[in-house]
């Protein structure tokens, strides 16, 4: 079963928001929160890349 494009788009938008919020936290001096948000952002980007690759492989096998 393929992962919906809408879900993948939502994950990209979420990871961008996490990154922007991490930058805001870093500028206010809250480094711990910014590190956690950067980690979440990278995790979401990784999941999105995995989802796109998985969808491509599923499309090729059909």
PQR file of N, CA, C, O and H, with PARSE charges and radii, in Angstrom:
ATOM      1  N   UNK A   1       0.840  -1.175   0.000 -0.4000 1.5000
ATOM      2  CA  UNK A   1       0.000   0.000   0.000 -0.0000 2.0000
ATOM      3  C   UNK A   1       0.890   1.244   0.000  0.5500 1.7000
ATOM      4  O   UNK A   1       1.818   1.368   0.798 -0.5500 1.4000
ATOM      5  N   UNK A   2       0.584   2.142  -0.900 -0.4000 1.5000
ATOM      6  CA  UNK A   2       1.361   3.370  -1.017 -0.0000 2.0000
ATOM      7  C   UNK A   2       1.018   4.357   0.098  0.5500 1.7000
ATOM      8  O   UNK A   2      -0.077   4.337   0.661 -0.5500 1.4000
ATOM      9  H   UNK A   2      -0.170   2.042  -1.549  0.4000 1.0000
ATOM     10  N   UNK A   3       1.981   5.214   0.394 -0.4000 1.5000
ATOM     11  CA  UNK A   3       1.757   6.301   1.340 -0.0000 2.0000
ATOM     12  C   UNK A   3       1.210   7.486   0.544  0.5500 1.7000
ATOM     13  O   UNK A   3       1.753   7.836  -0.504 -0.5500 1.4000
ATOM     14  H   UNK A   3       2.870   5.231  -0.063  0.4000 1.0000
ATOM     15  N   UNK A   4       0.166   8.085   1.026 -0.4000 1.5000
ATOM     16  CA  UNK A   4      -0.492   9.171   0.310 -0.0000 2.0000
ATOM     17  C   UNK A   4       0.446  10.362   0.125  0.5500 1.7000
ATOM     18  O   UNK A   4       1.249  10.681   1.002 -0.5500 1.4000
ATOM     19  H   UNK A   4      -0.275   7.801   1.877  0.4000 1.0000
ATOM     20  N   UNK A   5       0.330  11.006  -1.019 -0.4000 1.5000
ATOM     21  CA  UNK A   5       1.132  12.198  -1.285 -0.0000 2.0000
ATOM     22  C   UNK A   5       0.805  13.320  -0.309  0.5500 1.7000
ATOM     23  O   UNK A   5       1.670  14.120   0.049 -0.5500 1.4000
ATOM     24  H   UNK A   5      -0.323  10.747  -1.731  0.4000 1.0000
ATOM     25  N   UNK A   6      -0.430  13.367   0.109 -0.4000 1.5000
ATOM     26  CA  UNK A   6      -0.848  14.390   1.062 -0.0000 2.0000
ATOM     27  C   UNK A   6      -0.141  14.198   2.407  0.5500 1.7000
ATOM     28  O   UNK A   6       0.264  15.168   3.048 -0.5500 1.4000
ATOM     29  H   UNK A   6      -1.132  12.718  -0.182  0.4000 1.0000
ATOM     30  N   UNK A   7       0.001  12.946   2.824 -0.4000 1.5000
ATOM     31  CA  UNK A   7       0.703  12.653   4.073 -0.0000 2.0000
ATOM     32  C   UNK A   7       2.180  13.039   3.947  0.5500 1.7000
ATOM     33  O   UNK A   7       2.756  13.617   4.869 -0.5500 1.4000
ATOM     34  H   UNK A   7      -0.328  12.158   2.303  0.4000 1.0000
ATOM     35  N   UNK A   8       2.782  12.719   2.814 -0.4000 1.5000
ATOM     36  CA  UNK A   8       4.187  13.081   2.601 -0.0000 2.0000
ATOM     37  C   UNK A   8       4.369  14.593   2.573  0.5500 1.7000
ATOM     38  O   UNK A   8       5.350  15.111   3.108 -0.5500 1.4000
ATOM     39  H   UNK A   8       2.315  12.249   2.065  0.4000 1.0000
ATOM     40  N   UNK A   9       3.442  15.295   1.959 -0.4000 1.5000
ATOM     41  CA  UNK A   9       3.505  16.752   1.937 -0.0000 2.0000
ATOM     42  C   UNK A   9       3.352  17.327   3.338  0.5500 1.7000
ATOM     43  O   UNK A   9       4.049  18.274   3.702 -0.5500 1.4000
ATOM     44  H   UNK A   9       2.646  14.875   1.525  0.4000 1.0000
ATOM     45  N   UNK A  10       2.452  16.764   4.117 -0.4000 1.5000
ATOM     46  CA  UNK A  10       2.268  17.224   5.497 -0.0000 2.0000
ATOM     47  C   UNK A  10       3.526  16.994   6.323  0.5500 1.7000
ATOM     48  O   UNK A  10       3.856  17.810   7.184 -0.5500 1.4000
ATOM     49  H   UNK A  10       1.886  15.994   3.822  0.4000 1.0000
ATOM     50  N   UNK A  11       4.233  15.896   6.075 -0.4000 1.5000
ATOM     51  CA  UNK A  11       5.469  15.635   6.800 -0.0000 2.0000
ATOM     52  C   UNK A  11       6.561  16.630   6.415  0.5500 1.7000
ATOM     53  O   UNK A  11       7.347  17.048   7.266 -0.5500 1.4000
ATOM     54  H   UNK A  11       3.966  15.233   5.376  0.4000 1.0000
ATOM     55  N   UNK A  12       6.613  17.008   5.150 -0.4000 1.5000
ATOM     56  CA  UNK A  12       7.595  18.013   4.713 -0.0000 2.0000
ATOM     57  C   UNK A  12       7.289  19.358   5.362  0.5500 1.7000
ATOM     58  O   UNK A  12       8.189  20.028   5.869 -0.5500 1.4000
ATOM     59  H   UNK A  12       5.975  16.669   4.459  0.4000 1.0000
ATOM     60  N   UNK A  13       6.030  19.743   5.345 -0.4000 1.5000
ATOM     61  CA  UNK A  13       5.645  21.017   5.948 -0.0000 2.0000
ATOM     62  C   UNK A  13       5.914  20.994   7.450  0.5500 1.7000
ATOM     63  O   UNK A  13       6.372  21.988   8.013 -0.5500 1.4000
ATOM     64  H   UNK A  13       5.300  19.198   4.933  0.4000 1.0000
ATOM     65  N   UNK A  14       5.633  19.878   8.093 -0.4000 1.5000
ATOM     66  CA  UNK A  14       5.915  19.744   9.519 -0.0000 2.0000
ATOM     67  C   UNK A  14       7.392  19.851   9.831  0.5500 1.7000
ATOM     68  O   UNK A  14       7.776  20.493  10.809 -0.5500 1.4000
ATOM     69  H   UNK A  14       5.261  19.071   7.635  0.4000 1.0000
ATOM     70  N   UNK A  15       8.225  19.229   9.011 -0.4000 1.5000
ATOM     71  CA  UNK A  15       9.665  19.298   9.256 -0.0000 2.0000
ATOM     72  C   UNK A  15      10.199  20.711   9.031  0.5500 1.7000
ATOM     73  O   UNK A  15      11.114  21.142   9.732 -0.5500 1.4000
ATOM     74  H   UNK A  15       7.913  18.708   8.217  0.4000 1.0000
ATOM     75  N   UNK A  16       9.645  21.426   8.074 -0.4000 1.5000
ATOM     76  CA  UNK A  16      10.047  22.823   7.866 -0.0000 2.0000
ATOM     77  C   UNK A  16       9.648  23.661   9.077  0.5500 1.7000
ATOM     78  O   UNK A  16      10.416  24.503   9.542 -0.5500 1.4000
ATOM     79  H   UNK A  16       8.902  21.075   7.505  0.4000 1.0000
ATOM     80  N   UNK A  17       8.447  23.422   9.579 -0.4000 1.5000
ATOM     81  CA  UNK A  17       7.997  24.152  10.771 -0.0000 2.0000
ATOM     82  C   UNK A  17       8.872  23.845  11.974  0.5500 1.7000
ATOM     83  O   UNK A  17       9.207  24.748  12.741 -0.5500 1.4000
ATOM     84  H   UNK A  17       7.822  22.738   9.201  0.4000 1.0000
ATOM     85  N   UNK A  18       9.249  22.576  12.153 -0.4000 1.5000
ATOM     86  CA  UNK A  18      10.140  22.218  13.245 -0.0000 2.0000
ATOM     87  C   UNK A  18      11.472  22.954  13.113  0.5500 1.7000
ATOM     88  O   UNK A  18      12.010  23.456  14.099 -0.5500 1.4000
ATOM     89  H   UNK A  18       8.977  21.842  11.530  0.4000 1.0000
ATOM     90  N   UNK A  19      11.996  23.015  11.898 -0.4000 1.5000
ATOM     91  CA  UNK A  19      13.267  23.711  11.667 -0.0000 2.0000
ATOM     92  C   UNK A  19      13.181  25.196  11.970  0.5500 1.7000
ATOM     93  O   UNK A  19      14.083  25.763  12.587 -0.5500 1.4000
ATOM     94  H   UNK A  19      11.559  22.608  11.096  0.4000 1.0000
ATOM     95  N   UNK A  20      12.102  25.823  11.538 -0.4000 1.5000
ATOM     96  CA  UNK A  20      11.938  27.252  11.802 -0.0000 2.0000
ATOM     97  C   UNK A  20      11.755  27.533  13.290  0.5500 1.7000
ATOM     98  O   UNK A  20      12.286  28.510  13.819 -0.5500 1.4000
ATOM     99  H   UNK A  20      11.370  25.362  11.036  0.4000 1.0000
ATOM    100  N   UNK A  21      11.006  26.676  13.950 -0.4000 1.5000
ATOM    101  CA  UNK A  21      10.798  26.846  15.384 -0.0000 2.0000
ATOM    102  C   UNK A  21      12.090  26.583  16.148  0.5500 1.7000
ATOM    103  O   UNK A  21      12.342  27.218  17.172 -0.5500 1.4000
ATOM    104  H   UNK A  21      10.575  25.883  13.520  0.4000 1.0000
ATOM    105  N   UNK A  22      12.911  25.655  15.662 -0.4000 1.5000
ATOM    106  CA  UNK A  22      14.207  25.388  16.286 -0.0000 2.0000
ATOM    107  C   UNK A  22      15.114  26.608  16.171  0.5500 1.7000
ATOM    108  O   UNK A  22      15.840  26.937  17.109 -0.5500 1.4000
ATOM    109  H   UNK A  22      12.706  25.139  14.830  0.4000 1.0000
ATOM    110  N   UNK A  23      15.073  27.272  15.030 -0.4000 1.5000
ATOM    111  CA  UNK A  23      15.877  28.487  14.853 -0.0000 2.0000
ATOM    112  C   UNK A  23      15.421  29.581  15.813  0.5500 1.7000
ATOM    113  O   UNK A  23      16.240  30.291  16.396 -0.5500 1.4000
ATOM    114  H   UNK A  23      14.484  27.004  14.268  0.4000 1.0000
ATOM    115  N   UNK A  24      14.125  29.704  15.969 -0.4000 1.5000
ATOM    116  CA  UNK A  24      13.587  30.698  16.888 -0.0000 2.0000
ATOM    117  C   UNK A  24      14.003  30.383  18.327  0.5500 1.7000
ATOM    118  O   UNK A  24      14.371  31.285  19.080 -0.5500 1.4000
ATOM    119  H   UNK A  24      13.459  29.127  15.495  0.4000 1.0000
ATOM    120  N   UNK A  25      13.946  29.125  18.700 -0.4000 1.5000
ATOM    121  CA  UNK A  25      14.358  28.737  20.052 -0.0000 2.0000
ATOM    122  C   UNK A  25      15.846  28.983  20.269  0.5500 1.7000
ATOM    123  O   UNK A  25      16.263  29.380  21.357 -0.5500 1.4000
ATOM    124  H   UNK A  25      13.646  28.393  18.088  0.4000 1.0000
ATOM    125  N   UNK A  26      16.649  28.743  19.226 -0.4000 1.5000
ATOM    126  CA  UNK A  26      18.093  28.947  19.352 -0.0000 2.0000
ATOM    127  C   UNK A  26      18.423  30.424  19.542  0.5500 1.7000
ATOM    128  O   UNK A  26      19.309  30.771  20.323 -0.5500 1.4000
ATOM    129  H   UNK A  26      16.311  28.420  18.342  0.4000 1.0000
ATOM    130  N   UNK A  27      17.708  31.293  18.828 -0.4000 1.5000
ATOM    131  CA  UNK A  27      17.996  32.720  18.953 -0.0000 2.0000
ATOM    132  C   UNK A  27      17.570  33.278  20.309  0.5500 1.7000
ATOM    133  O   UNK A  27      18.111  34.287  20.763 -0.5500 1.4000
ATOM    134  H   UNK A  27      16.988  31.011  18.194  0.4000 1.0000
ATOM    135  N   UNK A  28      16.598  32.623  20.960 -0.4000 1.5000
ATOM    136  CA  UNK A  28      16.195  33.073  22.289 -0.0000 2.0000
ATOM    137  C   UNK A  28      17.044  32.445  23.389  0.5500 1.7000
ATOM    138  O   UNK A  28      16.865  32.747  24.569 -0.5500 1.4000
ATOM    139  H   UNK A  28      16.158  31.804  20.591  0.4000 1.0000
ATOM    140  N   UNK A  29      17.965  31.573  22.998 -0.4000 1.5000
ATOM    141  CA  UNK A  29      18.890  31.003  23.963 -0.0000 2.0000
ATOM    142  C   UNK A  29      18.493  29.660  24.526  0.5500 1.7000
ATOM    143  O   UNK A  29      19.157  29.160  25.433 -0.5500 1.4000
ATOM    144  H   UNK A  29      18.110  31.328  22.039  0.4000 1.0000
ATOM    145  N   UNK A  30      17.440  29.064  24.023 -0.4000 1.5000
ATOM    146  CA  UNK A  30      16.992  27.762  24.504 -0.0000 2.0000
ATOM    147  C   UNK A  30      17.544  26.677  23.578  0.5500 1.7000
ATOM    148  O   UNK A  30      16.868  26.190  22.672 -0.5500 1.4000
ATOM    149  H   UNK A  30      16.901  29.471  23.286  0.4000 1.0000
ATOM    150  N   UNK A  31      18.805  26.321  23.848 -0.4000 1.5000
ATOM    151  CA  UNK A  31      19.526  25.411  22.962 -0.0000 2.0000
ATOM    152  C   UNK A  31      18.979  23.982  23.056  0.5500 1.7000
ATOM    153  O   UNK A  31      18.942  23.276  22.049 -0.5500 1.4000
ATOM    154  H   UNK A  31      19.354  26.717  24.585  0.4000 1.0000
ATOM    155  N   UNK A  32      18.565  23.554  24.221 -0.4000 1.5000
ATOM    156  CA  UNK A  32      18.045  22.196  24.379 -0.0000 2.0000
ATOM    157  C   UNK A  32      16.819  21.946  23.527  0.5500 1.7000
ATOM    158  O   UNK A  32      16.710  20.914  22.865 -0.5500 1.4000
ATOM    159  H   UNK A  32      18.596  24.128  25.040  0.4000 1.0000
ATOM    160  N   UNK A  33      15.895  22.898  23.545 -0.4000 1.5000
ATOM    161  CA  UNK A  33      14.693  22.768  22.712 -0.0000 2.0000
ATOM    162  C   UNK A  33      15.045  22.784  21.226  0.5500 1.7000
ATOM    163  O   UNK A  33      14.458  22.045  20.436 -0.5500 1.4000
ATOM    164  H   UNK A  33      15.983  23.737  24.082  0.4000 1.0000
ATOM    165  N   UNK A  34      15.995  23.621  20.853 -0.4000 1.5000
ATOM    166  CA  UNK A  34      16.352  23.709  19.442 -0.0000 2.0000
ATOM    167  C   UNK A  34      17.001  22.419  18.961  0.5500 1.7000
ATOM    168  O   UNK A  34      16.757  21.995  17.832 -0.5500 1.4000
ATOM    169  H   UNK A  34      16.472  24.222  21.495  0.4000 1.0000
ATOM    170  N   UNK A  35      17.824  21.786  19.796 -0.4000 1.5000
ATOM    171  CA  UNK A  35      18.429  20.510  19.402 -0.0000 2.0000
ATOM    172  C   UNK A  35      17.359  19.443  19.231  0.5500 1.7000
ATOM    173  O   UNK A  35      17.403  18.665  18.278 -0.5500 1.4000
ATOM    174  H   UNK A  35      18.022  22.131  20.713  0.4000 1.0000
ATOM    175  N   UNK A  36      16.402  19.400  20.144 -0.4000 1.5000
ATOM    176  CA  UNK A  36      15.315  18.420  20.040 -0.0000 2.0000
ATOM    177  C   UNK A  36      14.486  18.655  18.786  0.5500 1.7000
ATOM    178  O   UNK A  36      14.098  17.701  18.113 -0.5500 1.4000
ATOM    179  H   UNK A  36      16.366  20.032  20.919  0.4000 1.0000
ATOM    180  N   UNK A  37      14.213  19.903  18.468 -0.4000 1.5000
ATOM    181  CA  UNK A  37      13.406  20.200  17.285 -0.0000 2.0000
ATOM    182  C   UNK A  37      14.169  19.915  16.000  0.5500 1.7000
ATOM    183  O   UNK A  37      13.574  19.474  15.017 -0.5500 1.4000
ATOM    184  H   UNK A  37      14.528  20.679  19.015  0.4000 1.0000
ATOM    185  N   UNK A  38      15.470  20.157  15.988 -0.4000 1.5000
ATOM    186  CA  UNK A  38      16.275  19.809  14.812 -0.0000 2.0000
ATOM    187  C   UNK A  38      16.280  18.299  14.618  0.5500 1.7000
ATOM    188  O   UNK A  38      16.182  17.816  13.490 -0.5500 1.4000
ATOM    189  H   UNK A  38      15.954  20.515  16.787  0.4000 1.0000
ATOM    190  N   UNK A  39      16.393  17.546  15.721 -0.4000 1.5000
ATOM    191  CA  UNK A  39      16.357  16.086  15.618 -0.0000 2.0000
ATOM    192  C   UNK A  39      15.019  15.613  15.062  0.5500 1.7000
ATOM    193  O   UNK A  39      14.983  14.729  14.206 -0.5500 1.4000
ATOM    194  H   UNK A  39      16.473  17.939  16.638  0.4000 1.0000
ATOM    195  N   UNK A  40      13.923  16.193  15.540 -0.4000 1.5000
ATOM    196  CA  UNK A  40      12.606  15.836  15.007 -0.0000 2.0000
ATOM    197  C   UNK A  40      12.477  16.200  13.535  0.5500 1.7000
ATOM    198  O   UNK A  40      11.902  15.447  12.750 -0.5500 1.4000
ATOM    199  H   UNK A  40      13.953  16.911  16.235  0.4000 1.0000
ATOM    200  N   UNK A  41      13.012  17.352  13.167 -0.4000 1.5000
ATOM    201  CA  UNK A  41      12.959  17.782  11.777 -0.0000 2.0000
ATOM    202  C   UNK A  41      13.712  16.807  10.874  0.5500 1.7000
ATOM    203  O   UNK A  41      13.214  16.429   9.813 -0.5500 1.4000
ATOM    204  H   UNK A  41      13.479  17.964  13.805  0.4000 1.0000
ATOM    205  N   UNK A  42      14.909  16.403  11.294 -0.4000 1.5000
ATOM    206  CA  UNK A  42      15.682  15.445  10.503 -0.0000 2.0000
ATOM    207  C   UNK A  42      14.984  14.086  10.440  0.5500 1.7000
ATOM    208  O   UNK A  42      15.022  13.414   9.409 -0.5500 1.4000
ATOM    209  H   UNK A  42      15.313  16.710  12.155  0.4000 1.0000
ATOM    210  N   UNK A  43      14.352  13.684  11.533 -0.4000 1.5000
ATOM    211  CA  UNK A  43      13.609  12.429  11.554 -0.0000 2.0000
ATOM    212  C   UNK A  43      12.454  12.466  10.562  0.5500 1.7000
ATOM    213  O   UNK A  43      12.237  11.500   9.830 -0.5500 1.4000
ATOM    214  H   UNK A  43      14.321  14.230  12.371  0.4000 1.0000
ATOM    215  N   UNK A  44      11.717  13.560  10.528 -0.4000 1.5000
ATOM    216  CA  UNK A  44      10.595  13.682   9.603 -0.0000 2.0000
ATOM    217  C   UNK A  44      11.076  13.727   8.157  0.5500 1.7000
ATOM    218  O   UNK A  44      10.442  13.152   7.272 -0.5500 1.4000
ATOM    219  H   UNK A  44      11.893  14.345  11.123  0.4000 1.0000
ATOM    220  N   UNK A  45      12.193  14.406   7.915 -0.4000 1.5000
ATOM    221  CA  UNK A  45      12.737  14.435   6.554 -0.0000 2.0000
ATOM    222  C   UNK A  45      13.151  13.028   6.130  0.5500 1.7000
ATOM    223  O   UNK A  45      12.919  12.621   4.991 -0.5500 1.4000
ATOM    224  H   UNK A  45      12.708  14.873   8.634  0.4000 1.0000
ATOM    225  N   UNK A  46      13.764  12.289   7.051 -0.4000 1.5000
ATOM    226  CA  UNK A  46      14.139  10.911   6.747 -0.0000 2.0000
ATOM    227  C   UNK A  46      12.939  10.035   6.455  0.5500 1.7000
ATOM    228  O   UNK A  46      12.966   9.229   5.525 -0.5500 1.4000
ATOM    229  H   UNK A  46      13.952  12.619   7.976  0.4000 1.0000
ATOM    230  N   UNK A  47      11.885  10.186   7.244 -0.4000 1.5000
ATOM    231  CA  UNK A  47      10.666   9.418   6.991 -0.0000 2.0000
ATOM    232  C   UNK A  47      10.032   9.782   5.649  0.5500 1.7000
ATOM    233  O   UNK A  47       9.498   8.916   4.956 -0.5500 1.4000
ATOM    234  H   UNK A  47      11.864  10.841   8.000  0.4000 1.0000
ATOM    235  N   UNK A  48      10.091  11.046   5.289 -0.4000 1.5000
ATOM    236  CA  UNK A  48       9.535  11.474   4.007 -0.0000 2.0000
ATOM    237  C   UNK A  48      10.319  10.879   2.847  0.5500 1.7000
ATOM    238  O   UNK A  48       9.734  10.401   1.875 -0.5500 1.4000
ATOM    239  H   UNK A  48      10.524  11.750   5.852  0.4000 1.0000
ATOM    240  N   UNK A  49      11.646  10.909   2.950 -0.4000 1.5000
ATOM    241  CA  UNK A  49      12.480  10.314   1.898 -0.0000 2.0000
ATOM    242  C   UNK A  49      12.200   8.817   1.798  0.5500 1.7000
ATOM    243  O   UNK A  49      12.086   8.279   0.697 -0.5500 1.4000
ATOM    244  H   UNK A  49      12.121  11.297   3.740  0.4000 1.0000
ATOM    245  N   UNK A  50      12.091   8.147   2.935 -0.4000 1.5000
ATOM    246  CA  UNK A  50      11.767   6.721   2.942 -0.0000 2.0000
ATOM    247  C   UNK A  50      10.414   6.472   2.265  0.5500 1.7000
ATOM    248  O   UNK A  50      10.273   5.526   1.491 -0.5500 1.4000
ATOM    249  H   UNK A  50      12.185   8.584   3.830  0.4000 1.0000
ATOM    250  N   UNK A  51       9.434   7.310   2.552 -0.4000 1.5000
ATOM    251  CA  UNK A  51       8.114   7.155   1.954 -0.0000 2.0000
ATOM    252  C   UNK A  51       8.119   7.351   0.454  0.5500 1.7000
ATOM    253  O   UNK A  51       7.443   6.625  -0.274 -0.5500 1.4000
ATOM    254  H   UNK A  51       9.549   8.079   3.180  0.4000 1.0000
ATOM    255  N   UNK A  52       8.877   8.328  -0.012 -0.4000 1.5000
ATOM    256  CA  UNK A  52       8.954   8.573  -1.458 -0.0000 2.0000
ATOM    257  C   UNK A  52       9.635   7.405  -2.159  0.5500 1.7000
ATOM    258  O   UNK A  52       9.167   6.943  -3.200 -0.5500 1.4000
ATOM    259  H   UNK A  52       9.427   8.918   0.580  0.4000 1.0000
ATOM    260  N   UNK A  53      10.742   6.927  -1.591 -0.4000 1.5000
ATOM    261  CA  UNK A  53      11.448   5.784  -2.187 -0.0000 2.0000
ATOM    262  C   UNK A  53      10.563   4.551  -2.180  0.5500 1.7000
ATOM    263  O   UNK A  53      10.542   3.791  -3.148 -0.5500 1.4000
ATOM    264  H   UNK A  53      11.123   7.303  -0.746  0.4000 1.0000
ATOM    265  N   UNK A  54       9.839   4.352  -1.101 -0.4000 1.5000
ATOM    266  CA  UNK A  54       8.930   3.195  -0.998 -0.0000 2.0000
ATOM    267  C   UNK A  54       7.828   3.288  -2.047  0.5500 1.7000
ATOM    268  O   UNK A  54       7.493   2.289  -2.685 -0.5500 1.4000
ATOM    269  H   UNK A  54       9.856   4.969  -0.315  0.4000 1.0000
ATOM    270  N   UNK A  55       7.262   4.479  -2.230 -0.4000 1.5000
ATOM    271  CA  UNK A  55       6.218   4.641  -3.249 -0.0000 2.0000
ATOM    272  C   UNK A  55       6.752   4.385  -4.651  0.5500 1.7000
ATOM    273  O   UNK A  55       6.063   3.796  -5.484 -0.5500 1.4000
ATOM    274  H   UNK A  55       7.534   5.290  -1.712  0.4000 1.0000
ATOM    275  N   UNK A  56       7.975   4.824  -4.910 -0.4000 1.5000
ATOM    276  CA  UNK A  56       8.571   4.585  -6.228 -0.0000 2.0000
ATOM    277  C   UNK A  56       8.768   3.094  -6.464  0.5500 1.7000
ATOM    278  O   UNK A  56       8.465   2.582  -7.541 -0.5500 1.4000
ATOM    279  H   UNK A  56       8.535   5.302  -4.234  0.4000 1.0000
ATOM    280  N   UNK A  57       9.279   2.400  -5.447 -0.4000 1.5000
ATOM    281  CA  UNK A  57       9.476   0.943  -5.601 -0.0000 2.0000
ATOM    282  C   UNK A  57       8.156   0.216  -5.790  0.5500 1.7000
ATOM    283  O   UNK A  57       8.074  -0.724  -6.580 -0.5500 1.4000
ATOM    284  H   UNK A  57       9.525   2.815  -4.571  0.4000 1.0000
ATOM    285  N   UNK A  58       7.127   0.639  -5.075 -0.4000 1.5000
ATOM    286  CA  UNK A  58       5.829  -0.002  -5.240 -0.0000 2.0000
ATOM    287  C   UNK A  58       5.237   0.282  -6.619  0.5500 1.7000
ATOM    288  O   UNK A  58       4.566  -0.575  -7.194 -0.5500 1.4000
ATOM    289  H   UNK A  58       7.194   1.402  -4.433  0.4000 1.0000
ATOM    290  N   UNK A  59       5.483   1.478  -7.152 -0.4000 1.5000
ATOM    291  CA  UNK A  59       4.974   1.804  -8.491 -0.0000 2.0000
ATOM    292  C   UNK A  59       5.667   0.977  -9.562  0.5500 1.7000
ATOM    293  O   UNK A  59       5.043   0.572 -10.542 -0.5500 1.4000
ATOM    294  H   UNK A  59       6.028   2.174  -6.685  0.4000 1.0000
ATOM    295  N   UNK A  60       6.943   0.731  -9.376 -0.4000 1.5000
ATOM    296  CA  UNK A  60       7.691  -0.044 -10.367 -0.0000 2.0000
ATOM    297  C   UNK A  60       7.300  -1.508 -10.348  0.5500 1.7000
ATOM    298  O   UNK A  60       7.356  -2.173 -11.382 -0.5500 1.4000
ATOM    299  H   UNK A  60       7.450   1.060  -8.579  0.4000 1.0000
ATOM    300  N   UNK A  61       6.905  -2.023  -9.193 -0.4000 1.5000
ATOM    301  CA  UNK A  61       6.565  -3.444  -9.104 -0.0000 2.0000
ATOM    302  C   UNK A  61       5.141  -3.744  -9.608  0.5500 1.7000
ATOM    303  O   UNK A  61       4.798  -4.907  -9.822 -0.5500 1.4000
ATOM    304  H   UNK A  61       6.860  -1.483  -8.352  0.4000 1.0000
ATOM    305  N   UNK A  62       4.331  -2.728  -9.793 -0.4000 1.5000
ATOM    306  CA  UNK A  62       2.947  -2.943 -10.266 -0.0000 2.0000
ATOM    307  C   UNK A  62       2.871  -3.165 -11.740  0.5500 1.7000
ATOM    308  O   UNK A  62       1.781  -3.358 -12.279 -0.5500 1.4000
ATOM    309  H   UNK A  62       4.609  -1.784  -9.619  0.4000 1.0000
TER
END
